[in-house]
Amino acid sequence: MAKHPVRVAGPRARLGALDGPLRFLLLSSFLIPLGSFMVLPFMSVFLHERLGLGLGAVGAVLAAASLVQFSGGIAGGALADRIGLRRTMVWALAVRTAGFAGLLAALRWPPLAVGALVLTCCGAALYLPANKAYLVAGVDEERRPAFLSAGNAALNAGMAVGPLVAGPFVLSSPGWLFATVTALFAAVAAGHALLPAAARGAETTGAGERGQGLLTGLAPLPFAANALAFYLYFHFQHYLAVYAVERASGAFYSLVLLVCFALVVVVQPLASGLIGRMPYPVALAVGFAGLAAGMAVLAAGTRPALLAGGALITAGDIVLFLKNDLEALRRSTGSDAAVFGRQRLAAGLGACASGLLGGQLYGLVEQAGHTGWFWLLAAAQCLLLPPLLLAVRGEPRPDSGGHARGGTGHRDHPGTRGDPGDRDDRDDRGATADDTDGRVPGR
């Protein structure tokens, strides 16, 4: 008897169960970076030229803001565990709205600008772990790659379009720009307030997890791999601008970024199923090899090399960033929001290290007159540092029930969403054998 091959559902089929709230969340995942990137990429110019801050002060402000935005995600995950995903997202958007309103007020009183910028970054830190956790609440492990990649695609689309929309106005009409972004965030926050709460097991952790450390249940390998991936990727993110503008032009640098954003938007959802099924060691090897190849190609310094190098690096980060999140969810204990918060902390540590060490390295090769060497040295790191991850291989400490989250338990139906306060007597009886990680049931 002939065997019929198993047909793997495509991204569209895996996303077919999206209901109205999740569609709104994906739309918000586009609108929020759209609004943010209408302002934030131009903050160095705005702070320096409009508000008169020195470049040293501008660099310090932006470094502090970036560290808050990334590493503050661990606080966002903890807050989501305390008050629920929906409430965390609403409060985070309220904070960001206040931050953009502060930038508008800073046009009249410039000292407000720094505090307003940090406020927007605090809101971002609080929002993203809850957003990702809400997106995968009640979703089985097979469909998680498609849901996460759809959110990432929407995020990158907003990041690509925002600067294009705002570029002509950031210096000529910043008041109108800040007012528009503030209104956009207020509207998105109001929409989030109308969302139903996520599945009960995903909204908050069990009482047994309250009061534990922020890093309790951390999966060491996905955390370390994410920190390393962001450390290496941010060599490209931080220093491509000065390298590309010197060898091509600012317009060509913008084209390279658009190609990279477009690749994430198009390729990651299509490849999400393959990435999800890929063994973790293979995914790490493929991802870091892509980064190494891209960095080495950039060393040529020609326009085709800038495009090809950017594409290879983007292909590597498509695999690494998605697979690290999926493995962190699978291996860690605790709520999804806490897991995503820890992954953001890892990203912040990696990005910060890249800014500190990469800046020193770029300065040295620039003084030597061979900036192409910077990319060759970065490529060498992409090959030499990943084997060190073998030293941190290991499973997380078991939680009170002795189980890590393997994704094999029963799942809440995606449509069952209820407020944390509306718990039935099953919730009041405490965790069962299937929800020892504080989720009801198995999540």
Summary of the structure (lengths in Angstrom):
residues: 443
radius of gyration: 21.9
end to end distance: 39.5
largest distance: 79.2
contacts: 1610
relative contact order: 0.15
helix: 72%
strand: 0%
